[in-house]
């Protein structure tokens, strides 16, 4: 969905590198007796006034990302 072979812009390459195709899976269970991994904490941080830094358009070919130049200074 993220990789667009016809999009040759630099921001498309960087977006593909950061948000490229990946797969992960997790099985969660409500039973504490089941054992296994336990989610102890989750956390997120949002940089104020940064909503315009990363944009994407959903097209027939998938997601097309656009990065603002300010992204590089915010990391």
N, C-alpha and C positions, 0 to 999 in steps of 0.2 A: 503493500500500500504506500510506503514512503519513498521507495526507490523509483525515480523517474529517469530512464535512460536518455530521453530526448531533451531533458532540461540540463543545459551545460553551464548554467550560471554558477558562480562561486558559492553563493549562499545556498544553492541547492546541494552542492557537494558537502558543505559543512553541516547542513541539516541532516543529510543522509548519514553522515558519520556520527552525529550525536543521537539521532532518533531512528537509526536504521532498523531494518527488520530483525526482530529478536523474538524468541519464544520463551515463555516461562509458564509454569503451572504450580498451583498450590492447592492442597486439599485441606479444608478446614472442618473441624468437628466441634460441636458445642459441648461434648462430654469431656469433663476434666480428667476422667479416668482413662481416656484413650491413649495417653502418652504422646510422645512425639514433640514437635515444636510448639511453642506457645508465643503468641504475640503479646509482648510486654508493653510496648509503647509505639506510637506512631507520631510523626512530627512533619510539619511542612513550614516553609518560610517563603513568603512572597515579598519581593522587592517592591516597595511603594512606587507608584506611578510608572510601572514597567509593562503594562498590558500591551503596549504597541510594539514591544521588542520582538516578539515572535508571532507571526500570523500564518494561517494556512487557509488555502482554498480547497474545498472538496470537489473534485472533478470526476468524470467517468473513469479516469486512469488512476485515481487514488488521491492522496494528500499532496498538495504543492505548498511547500514552506517558503516563507520570506522572512529573513532576519534583518532587523534594524542594525545599523552600525554601532549603536549604543550597547549592544549585547557584549561586544568584546571588552568594553570598559567596565561592565558590571560583574564580570566573572572574577 
